[in-house]
């Protein structure tokens, strides 16, 4: 490993750093020219109508945005020198090539590449090549930037056995670089084990178990970017979706994909997916657990299909002077055949009049007539046929069905028999009658039940790929809701079993994948910690035997152990003082506290003249402190953290195990330093 001085001087021809800066300037000029070429396109004479013009104009606008040159974002971060031409046979005398690796492809006026997209096959050795497996790379160069300016480089000669393997200083600096604002991409620091997950194929589902700071969220987002690169046409048709735990988290990650040139990925929460009704109520934990149980799917299926009745009367169809009679036994056979096919309730209801009409057409043909499809459609619309369908297979409104299950004890008992016991049924029944769907105070779990019932009636649209982050907090019924959105596609599931803080938290990833409908998914584990300092993760890992026995602790690979301090305090004034102390450092600071403690701390910060923002809001140069309720801390990161009253964080949850998991989350949000302040004794599990 060789690292020249960060600011060498000399003639440009003799100065490698100057030559790299020249290439950066030329690449920026080329990117600007690419953008100007798109901006100058005239589409007036190439579109057939206004609809095509609108679509093409939108595509051009997205292309212009994707070609934006962000001044503070390096255009390239590495360089590869191949021994031979990539993809060619390693023939003697074959000349190698040099490629600059960056966030997007850039070419010059002749179409020759100046920067290669990090997702291209030729870029892969930048992440995976090693001394043991150089992958035909003679030199890997990393670049260091300050404020968007190229200020250093670092070389690794992979084919030179005399050069000892060493930790990249620039890589460490990039990982530990202070951050202000939303989450950024990690294309310059992706590790080999992360890259394998990022580049896994579209056809398979991948579940990533990763402790704090292992980069699982970044890996999931970069996998989306890679799949859009490798399968753009297919995913453009089918769509992609990133699902996060809450709006604050989604706001935190929303700039990662646009920074990589990807602007078409939707983001949302599970609640957004199932928003059939307005959620205005809350459930007690026991009721929410039962409603989230996968057994409810069978209760709902029974309730929906209970509306089907076996015909006991024939159908008489009058056409002109002729009457055609479909006997009850034949109608029964049609209905039973549709039930046996196990198709959606609504699809079967749409098929039933056509089946009855077909039975009439068979009689017409036997009598010598020659009816066609138009006659069959007319028979299907016949008043008698429509009346028979309504009686036998009536329409079902999912909202009304779920409302009846939750308010009608007899209806629930009839369809939960053998599935839910009497106590469980009583737990989910509403105590007060409700006049209508609109008047009901639906809870979040009720909306998921309605989504399940809706899918039983009519198939849910499937996307090409779904990323599900912080998945450990989902109930089985929520997994099913997500799985419906990728029945014909694939998924990336991200989470940490140790951070499950709901009463229905995931017990195993095999079980989660089964509920998702992806039992063949591959489970990967990330155990190398890049973001959380050694001293911090070591302290937090004391909780693992109590919250996730058997889970592999995260091992920090950072050379910098970070800053960690335990302080017994006399009150909030010392907590505020700790915040002021950390704000003297560069970067962001988070004050994390039990939800009930937040108002008191907010008042103390205001009195001290320290400005703060809420989770999800963007930090500024003047306001770098975020006041974070412990319930919203999951998935967020700050350079420095003050954690207030661990005992209060634990006591704020319904049970100790959930409280300890919430504390584990709060303890692992710091990237550079953590101060734990407490007046009450610390939980014994931290001793």
C-alpha positions in Angstrom: 0.0 0.0 0.0 1.5 3.3 -1.0 0.1 6.7 0.0 1.6 9.9 -1.4 1.4 13.2 0.5 -2.1 14.7 0.4 -0.9 17.9 -1.3 2.2 17.2 -3.5 3.6 19.9 -5.7 5.3 19.6 -9.1 4.8 19.7 -12.8 1.4 18.2 -13.8 3.1 15.7 -16.1 5.2 14.3 -13.1 2.4 14.6 -10.6 0.0 11.7 -10.3 -2.4 13.7 -8.1 -2.5 16.5 -10.6 -3.2 14.1 -13.4 -6.1 12.6 -11.4 -7.5 16.1 -10.8 -7.3 16.8 -14.5 -9.2 13.6 -15.2 -11.8 14.7 -12.6 -12.2 18.1 -14.3 -12.5 16.5 -17.7 -15.1 14.0 -16.4 -17.2 16.8 -15.0 -17.0 18.6 -18.3 -18.1 15.5 -20.1 -21.0 14.9 -17.7 -22.1 18.5 -18.2 -22.0 18.0 -22.0 -24.1 14.8 -21.6 -26.7 16.8 -19.7 -26.7 19.6 -22.2 -27.2 17.1 -25.0 -30.3 15.8 -23.3 -31.6 19.3 -22.5 -31.3 20.3 -26.2 -33.4 17.4 -27.5 -36.4 18.5 -29.6 -39.2 16.0 -29.4 -41.9 18.0 -31.4 -41.5 15.9 -34.5 -40.8 12.4 -33.0 -44.1 11.9 -31.0 -47.3 10.7 -32.5 -49.6 12.3 -30.0 -49.7 14.3 -26.8 -49.7 11.2 -24.6 -46.4 10.0 -26.1 -45.1 13.6 -25.9 -45.9 13.7 -22.1 -44.3 10.3 -21.5 -41.1 11.2 -23.4 -40.9 14.6 -21.8 -41.1 13.0 -18.4 -38.4 10.5 -19.3 -36.1 13.2 -20.5 -36.7 15.2 -17.4 -35.7 12.2 -15.2 -32.6 11.7 -17.4 -31.6 15.3 -16.9 -32.0 14.9 -13.1 -30.0 11.7 -13.1 -27.1 13.5 -14.9 -26.9 16.2 -12.2 -23.3 16.8 -11.0 -23.4 17.2 -7.3 -20.5 19.4 -6.3 -19.9 17.9 -2.9 -20.3 14.3 -4.2 -17.2 12.7 -5.9 -17.8 11.8 -9.5 -15.4 8.8 -9.1 -13.9 7.3 -6.0 -11.5 4.6 -7.4 -9.5 3.3 -10.3 -8.7 -0.1 -11.5 -5.7 -1.1 -13.6 -6.3 -4.4 -15.3 -3.4 -6.6 -16.4 -5.4 -7.7 -19.5 -8.5 -6.5 -21.3 -11.6 -7.5 -19.3 -13.5 -10.4 -20.7 -10.6 -11.3 -23.1 -8.4 -14.4 -22.9 -5.3 -13.7 -20.9 -3.1 -14.1 -24.0 0.6 -13.2 -23.8 1.0 -9.5 -24.8 -2.7 -8.6 -24.3 -2.8 -5.0 -23.1 -4.7 -4.2 -19.9 -7.0 -1.2 -19.4 -7.6 1.5 -16.8 -11.0 2.3 -15.5 -12.3 5.0 -13.1 -15.1 3.7 -10.9 -17.9 6.1 -9.9 -21.5 6.6 -9.1 -22.7 6.8 -12.7 -21.4 6.3 -16.3 -19.7 9.2 -18.0 -18.4 9.2 -21.6 -16.7 11.8 -23.7 -17.8 13.2 -27.1 -16.6 10.1 -28.9 -18.5 7.8 -26.6 -15.4 6.5 -24.8 -15.9 5.9 -21.1 -14.3 8.3 -18.6 -16.1 7.0 -15.5 -17.6 3.5 -15.2 -20.7 2.9 -13.2 -19.9 1.1 -10.0 -22.6 -1.5 -10.9 -21.0 -2.6 -14.2 -19.3 -6.0 -14.2 -15.9 -4.4 -14.9 -16.2 -2.5 -11.6 -16.8 -5.6 -9.4 -13.1 -6.2 -8.6 -12.9 -2.8 -7.0 -14.9 -4.4 -4.2 -13.9 -8.0 -4.3 -10.3 -8.3 -5.5 -7.7 -9.2 -2.9 -4.1 -10.3 -2.5 -5.4 -13.9 -2.5 -7.6 -13.3 -5.5 -6.4 -10.3 -7.5 -9.0 -10.9 -10.3 -6.5 -9.7 -12.9 -6.1 -6.3 -11.2 -2.6 -5.0 -10.9 -3.5 -1.8 -9.1 -6.5 -0.6 -7.1 -6.4 3.1 -6.3 -8.7 4.9 -3.9 -9.3 8.6 -3.8 -9.8 11.0 -0.9 -11.9 14.1 -1.2 -12.4 17.2 0.9 -15.5 19.3 0.1 -15.7 17.7 -3.4 -12.1 18.4 -4.2 -9.7 15.5 -4.9 -7.0 15.8 -2.2 -5.3 12.4 -1.9 -5.0 8.9 -3.3 -3.9 5.5 -2.1 -2.6 2.6 -4.1 -2.8 -1.1 -3.5 -0.6 -3.3 -5.8 -2.5 -6.6 -5.7 -0.1 -8.5 -7.8 3.0 -7.5 -5.8 3.8 -10.2 -3.2 6.3 -7.9 -1.5 3.7 -5.4 -0.6 2.1 -6.3 2.7 -1.7 -6.1 3.0 -2.7 -3.0 5.0 -5.9 -1.4 6.1 -6.9 1.5 3.8 -6.6 4.8 5.6 -8.9 6.5 3.1 -11.4 3.7 3.5 -11.4 4.2 7.3 -11.7 8.0 6.9 -14.7 7.7 4.6 -16.4 5.3 7.0 -15.8 7.5 10.0 -16.4 10.8 8.2 -18.8 13.0 10.3 -22.2 13.4 8.8 -24.8 16.1 8.8 -28.1 15.6 7.1 -29.7 12.5 5.7 -28.0 9.1 5.1 -25.6 9.0 2.2 -24.5 6.2 -0.2 -21.6 3.8 0.6 -20.5 3.0 -3.0 -16.9 4.0 -2.1 -16.8 1.7 1.0 -18.8 -1.4 0.1 -17.1 -4.5 1.5 -16.7 -7.9 -0.3 -19.4 -9.6 1.9 -21.8 -6.7 1.3 -21.1 -6.7 -2.4 -22.1 -10.3 -2.8 -25.5 -9.4 -1.4 -25.8 -6.2 -3.5 -25.1 -8.1 -6.7 -27.3 -11.1 -6.0 -29.8 -11.8 -8.8 -33.3 -10.4 -9.2 -34.9 -13.9 -9.2 -34.1 -14.7 -5.6 -35.1 -13.3 -2.2 -32.4 -12.4 0.2 -32.8 -11.9 4.0 -30.0 -10.0 5.7 -29.5 -10.3 9.5 -27.3 -7.5 10.6 -26.5 -6.0 13.9 -26.1 -2.2 14.4 -23.6 -0.5 12.1 -23.1 -3.5 9.7 -24.6 -1.5 6.8 -27.7 -3.7 6.2 -29.9 -0.7 5.2 -27.2 0.6 2.8 -26.8 -2.8 1.4 -30.5 -3.1 0.7 -30.7 0.3 -1.0 -27.6 -0.4 -3.1 -29.1 -3.7 -4.1 -32.1 -1.8 -5.5 -29.7 0.4 -7.4 -27.8 -2.6 -8.8 -31.0 -4.4 -9.8 -32.3 -1.3 -11.6 -29.0 -1.2 -13.5 -29.0 -4.9 -14.4 -32.7 -5.3 -15.1 -33.9 -1.8 -15.9 -36.5 -2.7 -18.5 -38.2 -5.4 -16.4 -38.3 -3.3 -13.3 -39.5 -0.3 -15.2 -42.6 -2.4 -16.1 -43.1 -4.0 -12.7 -41.9 -1.4 -10.3 -39.8 -1.3 -7.1 -40.7 -0.3 -3.5 -38.7 0.4 -0.4 -40.6 -0.1 2.9 -39.4 1.4 6.1 -40.7 1.5 9.7 -41.8 5.1 9.8 -41.7 8.5 8.0 -38.7 9.7 9.9 -36.7 6.7 8.7 -37.8 7.1 5.1 -36.9 10.8 5.2 -33.5 9.8 6.5 -32.7 7.4 3.6 -34.6 9.2 0.8 -31.5 10.8 -0.8 -29.4 7.6 -1.2 -31.0 6.3 -4.4 -31.2 9.8 -6.1 -27.5 10.3 -5.4 -26.9 7.1 -7.4 -29.0 8.4 -10.3 -32.2 6.3 -9.4 -35.3 8.5 -9.2 -38.2 6.0 -9.8 -38.2 3.9 -6.6 -41.3 4.4 -4.4 -40.9 4.5 -0.6 -43.5 3.9 2.1 -44.5 2.1 5.3 -46.6 -1.0 5.8 -49.3 1.3 7.0 -49.2 3.1 3.6 -49.7 -0.2 1.8 -52.8 -1.1 3.7 -54.4 2.3 3.9 -57.9 1.2 3.0 -59.4 3.0 6.0 -58.4 5.9 8.2 -56.6 4.6 11.3 -57.9 6.6 14.3 -57.7 4.0 17.1 -55.1 1.9 18.9 -55.2 -1.7 20.2 -54.0 -3.1 23.5 -51.0 -5.3 23.0 -52.9 -8.6 23.5 -55.5 -7.7 20.8 -52.8 -6.5 18.4 -50.9 -9.8 18.8 -53.9 -11.9 17.9 -54.9 -9.7 15.0 -51.4 -9.9 13.7 -51.3 -13.7 14.0 -51.2 -15.6 10.7 -54.2 -17.7 11.9 -56.4 -14.7 11.1 -55.9 -15.3 7.4 -57.9 -18.5 7.6 -60.6 -16.8 9.7 -60.9 -14.2 7.0 -61.0 -16.7 4.2 -63.8 -18.7 5.9 -65.7 -15.5 6.5 -65.4 -14.3 2.9 -66.5 -17.7 1.4 -69.3 -18.1 3.9 -71.3 -15.8 1.6 -71.4 -18.5 -1.1 -74.5 -20.6 -1.0 -75.2 -23.8 -2.9 -78.0 -23.3 -5.4 -81.3 -25.1 -4.7 -83.4 -23.6 -7.5 -83.0 -23.7 -11.3 -82.3 -20.7 -13.5 -84.8 -20.0 -16.3 -83.4 -17.8 -19.2 -85.9 -16.4 -21.7 -84.6 -15.5 -25.1 -87.3 -14.5 -27.6 -89.9 -17.2 -27.7 -87.6 -19.8 -26.2 -86.9 -20.7 -22.6 -83.7 -22.4 -21.4 -83.6 -24.1 -18.0 -80.4 -24.7 -16.1 -81.3 -27.2 -13.4 -80.2 -26.7 -9.7 -77.8 -29.8 -9.8 -76.0 -28.3 -12.8 -75.7 -24.9 -11.1 -74.4 -26.7 -8.0 -71.7 -28.4 -10.0 -70.6 -25.1 -11.5 -70.4 -23.5 -8.0 -68.5 -26.4 -6.5 -66.1 -26.5 -9.4 -65.3 -22.7 -8.9 -64.8 -23.3 -5.1 -62.5 -26.2 -5.8 -60.3 -24.1 -8.1 -59.3 -21.9 -5.2 -59.3 -18.7 -7.2 -60.1 -15.2 -5.8 -63.6 -14.7 -4.5 -64.2 -11.8 -6.9 -62.7 -13.6 -9.9 -64.9 -16.6 -9.3 -67.9 -14.3 -9.0 -67.1 -12.7 -12.4 -66.7 -16.2 -13.9 -70.0 -17.6 -12.6 -72.4 -15.8 -15.0 -70.2 -16.9 -18.0 -70.3 -20.5 -16.8 -74.1 -20.4 -16.5 -74.3 -18.8 -19.9 -72.1 -21.5 -21.3 -74.5 -24.1 -20.0 -77.3 -22.4 -21.8 -75.3 -22.2 -25.0 -74.7 -26.0 -24.9 -78.5 -26.5 -24.8 -78.9 -24.1 -27.7 -76.4 -26.0 -29.8 -78.1 -29.3 -29.0 -81.3 -27.8 -30.3 -79.7 -26.9 -33.6 -78.9 -23.2 -33.0 -75.4 -21.7 -33.7 -74.8 -19.1 -31.0 -71.6 -17.2 -30.8 -69.7 -15.3 -28.1 -72.0 -12.3 -28.3 -74.9 -14.5 -27.4 -73.0 -15.9 -24.5 -72.2 -12.4 -23.2 -75.9 -11.5 -23.6 -77.0 -14.5 -21.6 -74.5 -13.7 -18.9 -76.1 -10.3 -18.6 -79.6 -11.7 -18.5 -81.7 -10.6 -15.5 -82.4 -14.1 -14.3 -78.7 -15.0 -14.5 -77.6 -11.8 -12.6 -80.2 -12.5 -9.9 -79.0 -16.1 -9.5 -75.3 -14.9 -9.2 -76.3 -12.3 -6.6 -78.1 -14.9 -4.6 -75.4 -17.6 -4.8 -72.2 -15.5 -4.9 -73.0 -12.0 -3.5 -70.4 -9.2 -3.6 -68.3 -8.8 -0.4 -67.0 -5.5 0.9 -63.8 -6.2 2.9 -64.3 -3.3 5.3 -67.8 -4.4 6.2 -66.7 -8.0 6.5 -63.9 -7.1 9.0 -66.2 -4.8 10.9 -68.7 -7.6 11.3 -66.0 -10.0 12.5 -64.9 -7.5 15.2 -68.4 -6.6 16.4 -70.6 -9.7 15.9 -69.6 -12.4 18.4 -71.6 -15.1 16.7 -70.2 -14.3 13.2 -66.6 -14.4 14.6 -67.3 -17.6 16.6 -68.6 -19.3 13.5 -65.5 -18.6 11.4 -62.9 -18.8 14.1 -64.0 -22.1 15.4 -61.0 -24.4 15.9 -58.7 -21.5 15.1 -59.1 -19.0 18.0 -60.2 -20.0 21.4 -63.0 -18.2 23.3 -60.6 -16.0 25.2 -58.8 -14.9 22.0 -62.1 -14.2 20.4 -63.2 -12.0 23.3 -59.8 -10.2 23.2 -60.3 -8.9 19.6 -64.1 -8.2 19.8 -65.0 -4.5 20.2 -66.9 -3.7 23.3 -69.2 -1.1 21.8 -71.3 -1.4 18.6 -70.3 0.7 15.6 -72.8 2.2 13.2 -70.8 2.1 10.0 -67.3 1.6 8.5 -66.7 5.3 8.5 -67.6 5.7 12.1 -65.3 2.9 13.2 -62.1 3.8 15.1 -59.9 1.4 13.1 -56.5 0.4 14.6 -53.4 -0.3 12.5 -53.8 -4.1 12.8 -57.4 -3.8 11.5 -56.2 -2.1 8.3 -54.0 -5.2 7.7 -56.9 -7.5 8.2 -58.9 -5.4 5.7 -56.0 -5.7 3.2 -56.0 -9.5 3.7 -59.7 -9.7 3.0 -59.3 -7.4 0.0 -56.7 -9.8 -1.4 -59.1 -12.8 -0.9 -61.7 -10.9 -3.0 -59.3 -9.5 -5.6 -55.7 -10.2 -6.3 -53.2 -7.5 -5.2 -50.9 -6.0 -7.8 -47.4 -7.5 -7.6 -44.1 -5.5 -8.0 -40.8 -6.6 -9.4 -38.8 -6.1 -6.2 -39.6 -5.0 -2.7 -37.0 -4.0 0.0 -38.3 -4.4 3.6 -36.2 -2.7 6.2 -36.4 -3.1 10.0 -38.4 -6.2 9.2 -38.0 -7.7 12.7 -40.9 -5.6 14.0 -43.5 -6.9 11.6 -46.4 -9.2 12.6 -47.1 -12.4 10.5 -50.1 -10.6 8.9 -47.9 -7.6 8.0 -45.4 -10.0 6.4 -48.3 -11.4 4.3 -49.4 -7.9 3.3 -45.8 -7.2 2.0 -45.6 -10.6 0.4 -48.7 -9.9 -1.6 -46.8 -7.0 -3.2 -44.1 -9.3 -4.6 -45.8 -12.6 -5.3 -44.3 -12.6 -8.8 -41.2 -10.6 -7.9 -38.5 -10.9 -5.3 -37.6 -9.2 -2.0 -34.7 -8.0 0.1 -35.5 -8.4 3.8 -33.3 -6.4 6.3 -33.4 -6.6 10.0 -31.9 -7.5 13.4 -33.7 -9.9 15.6 -32.0 -8.3 18.6 -33.8 -5.0 17.8 -37.3 -6.3 17.7 -39.4 -4.0 19.9 -43.0 -5.0 19.2 -44.9 -7.6 21.2 -45.2 -9.6 18.0 -41.5 -9.2 17.0 -40.0 -11.8 14.6 -38.7 -14.9 16.3 -36.7 -16.3 13.4 -36.0 -15.3 9.8 -37.2 -18.7 8.5 -40.6 -18.1 10.0 -40.6 -14.5 8.6 -39.8 -15.7 5.1 -42.5 -18.3 5.3 -45.1 -15.6 6.1 -43.7 -13.5 3.3 -44.3 -16.4 0.9 -40.6 -16.6 0.2 -39.6 -19.8 2.1 -36.8 -20.4 -0.5 -35.1 -17.1 0.4 -31.4 -17.1 1.3 -30.5 -15.8 4.8 -27.2 -13.9 5.0 -25.6 -12.5 8.2 -23.5 -9.4 8.5 -21.4 -9.3 11.6 -18.6 -6.8 10.8 -19.5 -3.4 12.3 -18.3 -0.4 10.3 -20.3 2.4 11.9 -20.5 1.8 15.6 -17.3 2.3 17.6 -15.7 -0.7 19.3 -16.2 0.5 22.9 -19.8 1.4 22.2 -20.8 -1.9 20.5 -18.9 -3.9 23.2 -20.9 -2.2 25.9 -24.3 -2.6 24.1 -23.6 -6.3 23.4 -23.8 -7.0 27.1 -27.6 -7.1 26.5 -27.5 -9.7 23.7 -27.7 -12.8 26.0 -30.9 -11.3 27.5 -32.6 -10.2 24.3 -31.4 -12.5 21.5 -29.5 -15.6 22.9 -27.3 -17.2 20.3 -27.1 -14.2 18.0 -23.5 -13.4 16.9 -22.3 -10.1 18.4 -21.2 -7.4 16.0 -17.4 -7.1 15.8 -16.3 -3.6 15.1 -13.6 -3.4 12.4 -12.8 0.3 13.0 -9.3 1.2 14.1 -10.8 4.2 16.1 -12.3 2.8 19.3 -14.5 5.9 19.5 -15.6 7.9 22.6 -17.7 6.3 25.3 -18.5 7.6 28.8 -20.9 6.7 31.6 -22.0 9.6 33.8 -24.2 9.6 36.9 -26.0 12.9 36.9 -28.1 15.0 39.3 -30.7 16.1 36.7 -31.4 17.4 33.2 -29.0 20.3 33.5 -26.1 17.8 33.2 -27.8 16.1 30.3 -28.0 19.4 28.4 -24.3 20.1 29.3 -23.3 16.8 27.8 -25.2 17.8 24.5 -23.3 21.1 24.5 -20.0 19.3 25.0 -20.6 17.0 22.0 -21.9 19.8 19.8 -18.4 21.3 20.0 -17.3 18.4 17.7 -17.9 18.3 14.0 -21.0 16.4 12.8 -24.4 15.6 14.1 -25.6 14.9 17.7 -28.6 13.0 18.9 -30.2 13.2 22.3 -32.1 9.9 22.8 -34.5 9.5 25.7 -37.6 7.6 26.8 -40.6 9.0 25.1 -42.0 10.3 28.4 -38.8 12.2 29.1 -38.8 14.1 25.8 -41.0 17.1 26.9 -38.9 17.8 30.0 -35.6 17.6 27.9 -37.1 19.8 25.2 -37.9 22.5 27.8 -34.4 22.2 29.3 -32.7 22.6 25.9 -34.8 25.6 25.0 -34.0 27.2 28.4 -30.3 26.7 27.7 -30.6 28.3 24.3 -29.7 25.1 22.4 -31.7 24.6 19.2 -32.9 21.1 18.2 -34.9 19.4 15.5 -37.2 16.4 15.5 -36.2 13.0 13.9 -36.6 13.1 10.1 -35.9 16.8 9.9 -32.6 17.8 8.2 -29.8 19.2 10.3 -28.2 22.4 9.3 -24.9 24.1 10.1 -26.6 26.0 13.0 -28.8 23.2 14.3 -27.0 19.9 14.6 -28.9 18.4 17.6 -31.8 16.1 17.1 -34.1 15.2 20.1 -35.1 11.6 19.5 -37.8 9.7 21.4 -36.5 6.2 21.9 -39.4 4.7 20.0 -38.2 6.5 16.8 -34.5 5.9 17.1 -34.4 2.7 15.1 -32.4 2.9 11.9 -31.1 6.4 12.5 -27.5 7.4 13.1 -25.7 10.3 14.6 -22.0 11.1 14.9 -22.4 11.6 18.6 -25.2 10.5 21.0 -26.3 11.4 24.5 -28.5 8.6 25.9 -30.6 9.8 28.8 -31.8 7.5 31.6 -31.4 3.8 30.3 -33.7 2.6 33.1 -36.5 4.9 31.8 -36.1 3.6 28.3 -36.6 0.0 29.6 -39.5 0.9 31.8 -41.3 2.7 29.0 -42.0 -0.6 27.3 -44.7 -3.2 28.2 -42.2 -5.8 29.3 -38.6 -6.0 30.3 -37.3 -7.9 27.2 -38.9 -5.4 24.8 -37.5 -2.6 27.0 -34.0 -4.1 26.9 -34.2 -4.4 23.1 -35.3 -0.7 22.9 -32.3 0.2 25.0 -30.0 -1.9 22.7 -31.3 0.2 19.7 -30.7 3.4 21.6 -27.2 2.5 22.6 -26.1 1.7 19.1 -27.0 4.9 17.2 -23.6 6.6 17.7 -20.9 6.6 14.9 -18.1 8.4 16.8 -19.0 8.8 20.5 -21.6 8.0 23.2 -22.3 9.6 26.6 -24.8 7.6 28.8 -26.3 9.8 31.5 -28.3 8.4 34.4 -29.8 9.4 37.7 -31.5 6.1 38.4 -29.5 2.9 38.6 -28.6 1.3 35.3 -30.4 -2.0 34.3 -28.6 -4.9 35.9 -28.0 -6.5 32.5 -25.5 -3.8 31.7 -23.4 -4.6 34.8 
